[in-house]
Amino acid sequence: MNNFEKGWVIGFLEGEGCFTSHKNNGYKHIRILAASTDLDALEKLQTIAGGNLNGPYGMSKHNNLKVKNPKPYYQWSLHKQKEVTKLLEVIKPHLSSRRQQRIEEIIGSADEIEEQIDE
């Protein structure tokens, strides 16, 4: 990833990214997600950072009613732990303090993630 691409990914994920985790079989799995109606932007993100691209999705649930979205949306995700860790190492120092704090919350300690990756 060159510096221009890194800046583009940082900007896109600062605005559209979601950093989340869940536990499965006692292990913490961290994911980076982004959703957009702009397929070309998500395709660019996938080309630069890898990951998966899903969609289109056109229905959303709101108060138990199905409401048709005016435009279909797509979702990009990065969930392989080595890839997530590598990308976070590159982008985290350049994200806003709010995003950095969220990443710290989901990671816990870097050692915990490294131990899981090494297993």
C-alpha positions as semicolon CSV with decimal commas, in nm:
position;residue;x (nm);y (nm);z (nm)
1;M;0,000;0,000;0,000
2;N;0,159;0,328;-0,108
3;N;0,116;0,654;0,086
4;F;-0,167;0,781;-0,136
5;E;-0,361;0,456;-0,094
6;K;-0,296;0,458;0,280
7;G;-0,433;0,812;0,304
8;W;-0,738;0,716;0,098
9;V;-0,812;0,411;0,317
10;I;-0,766;0,613;0,636
11;G;-1,003;0,884;0,514
12;F;-1,264;0,637;0,393
13;L;-1,262;0,430;0,711
14;E;-1,262;0,743;0,929
15;G;-1,589;0,844;0,765
16;E;-1,753;0,514;0,679
17;G;-1,573;0,249;0,885
18;C;-1,698;0,042;1,175
19;F;-1,456;-0,136;1,408
20;T;-1,616;-0,423;1,596
21;S;-1,542;-0,751;1,771
22;H;-1,717;-1,062;1,890
23;K;-1,615;-1,374;2,078
24;N;-1,634;-1,717;1,922
25;N;-1,520;-2,029;2,109
26;G;-1,351;-1,807;2,366
27;Y;-1,147;-1,614;2,109
28;K;-1,194;-1,249;2,025
29;H;-1,244;-1,182;1,654
30;I;-1,201;-0,826;1,533
31;R;-1,364;-0,702;1,214
32;I;-1,350;-0,384;1,015
33;L;-1,667;-0,303;0,821
34;A;-1,781;-0,031;0,583
35;A;-2,114;0,009;0,407
36;S;-2,197;0,241;0,121
37;T;-2,427;0,289;-0,175
38;D;-2,113;0,368;-0,376
39;L;-1,998;0,030;-0,501
40;D;-1,695;0,177;-0,678
41;A;-1,559;0,319;-0,350
42;L;-1,593;-0,019;-0,177
43;E;-1,432;-0,195;-0,474
44;K;-1,137;0,044;-0,444
45;L;-1,116;-0,030;-0,070
46;Q;-1,118;-0,403;-0,144
47;T;-0,847;-0,365;-0,410
48;I;-0,621;-0,177;-0,169
49;A;-0,694;-0,350;0,163
50;G;-0,834;-0,691;0,066
51;G;-1,138;-0,827;0,242
52;N;-1,482;-0,926;0,121
53;L;-1,750;-0,733;-0,061
54;N;-2,116;-0,829;-0,026
55;G;-2,444;-0,697;-0,160
56;P;-2,639;-0,538;-0,298
57;Y;-2,884;-0,506;-0,015
58;G;-3,204;-0,314;-0,068
59;M;-3,425;-0,364;0,233
60;S;-3,376;-0,245;0,586
61;K;-3,577;-0,309;0,900
62;H;-3,696;-0,005;1,089
63;N;-3,933;-0,044;1,382
64;N;-4,024;-0,393;1,257
65;L;-4,139;-0,250;0,923
66;K;-3,959;-0,314;0,599
67;V;-3,868;0,015;0,436
68;K;-3,734;0,015;0,082
69;N;-3,402;0,196;0,055
70;P;-3,387;0,438;-0,236
71;K;-3,051;0,293;-0,346
72;P;-2,900;-0,049;-0,289
73;Y;-2,603;-0,061;-0,055
74;Y;-2,298;-0,282;-0,030
75;Q;-2,082;-0,394;0,260
76;W;-1,707;-0,446;0,274
77;S;-1,554;-0,645;0,558
78;L;-1,210;-0,750;0,671
79;H;-1,213;-1,031;0,925
80;K;-0,901;-1,247;0,888
81;Q;-0,717;-1,159;1,208
82;K;-0,369;-1,124;1,054
83;E;-0,508;-0,890;0,786
84;V;-0,710;-0,690;1,042
85;T;-0,408;-0,653;1,272
86;K;-0,184;-0,547;0,983
87;L;-0,431;-0,286;0,858
88;L;-0,496;-0,149;1,207
89;E;-0,121;-0,107;1,263
90;V;-0,104;0,106;0,947
91;I;-0,414;0,322;0,994
92;K;-0,469;0,356;1,370
93;P;-0,209;0,630;1,436
94;H;-0,376;0,849;1,172
95;L;-0,738;0,808;1,279
96;S;-0,925;1,046;1,506
97;S;-0,891;1,000;1,881
98;R;-1,250;0,870;1,893
99;R;-1,169;0,596;1,639
100;Q;-0,839;0,515;1,810
101;Q;-1,021;0,477;2,141
102;R;-1,278;0,246;1,983
103;I;-1,001;0,030;1,837
104;E;-0,834;0,010;2,180
105;E;-1,165;-0,097;2,333
106;I;-1,215;-0,383;2,090
107;I;-0,856;-0,498;2,089
108;G;-0,804;-0,496;2,463
109;S;-0,436;-0,575;2,458
110;A;-0,227;-0,630;2,148
111;D;-0,073;-0,934;2,318
112;E;-0,415;-1,103;2,336
113;I;-0,456;-1,074;1,959
114;E;-0,097;-1,180;1,886
115;E;-0,137;-1,490;2,105
116;Q;-0,450;-1,587;1,911
117;I;-0,280;-1,532;1,576
118;D;0,021;-1,742;1,675
119;E;-0,191;-2,039;1,784
